[in-house]
């Protein structure tokens, strides 16, 4: 989906941005942040988060978030693509809406896939390559299971 995008720096100190996506179906305004190391933060409690995720605007949002982070911090989000970041945004949003790991899903924190990058995100590679990351995810899930008493 295509959208007309307007980006505004709301708070320089916290690196908080407001983005407005205008489509033929309506307008959606959201906020996201960029850390000093270049990682992204997105609060799923925003009123328009649902609209963005349901209208498939997540890829447009992800592309703008990546571009903004890389302008602010050169080399940020190494290995990330709009497709992978959009997948992570949608997954965190769905987990939040379903109440899964609410403490981790309220705010989506997204960084680079490169383990040597200052903004490294340990699960970023999984979102960029979900099939490749599946074995380690399954191992972690089964390892955390408690024995039945």
Order of alpha helices (4+ residues) and beta strands (2+ residues): beta-beta-beta-beta-alpha-alpha-alpha-alpha-beta-alpha-alpha
